[in-house]
Amino acid sequence: PPPLLEPLFPPQPGASPGFVERVRQHKVRLEWVRAEPAGLRGAVRVLNLAYEKVVSVRYTLNGWASCAEAPAAYQPPGPPDGITDRFAFLLPLGAAAAASEATLEFAVRYRVAGAEYWDNNEGKNYRLRGRQRVPPAAGPPQDPDSSAWIHFI
């Protein structure tokens, strides 16, 4: 079975108290991530500062020796708070992430009105570790006493 990417941070920061206030202060925040067979899927919330905005995710699998960037797409309708927008992304990780020892790091970039804002998990980057899935045991579970003989007299 393919390895599973295990977040080394809470995978749903958007569910924590004060999330919208953190978006208001920092302009951009990761909302959630989920590892899937196609890659890493997630959502980002940004403060709606202007109509035109660009959100992307910069990521690496080799400790920033090289990196790639994936665009995030606007997700209508906007959140009910009226001051933020949601963008979704998919990092297509492919064979490089297939190694069980792989570590994925990423940060989110938000460009709007001539300014650039980053969410890099307070300077630590968002990190996920590759972990090999444990294959399910073959066959039905065995009763430890199933091979014992019972004699009735």
Disulfide bonds with the S-S distance in Angstrom:
none
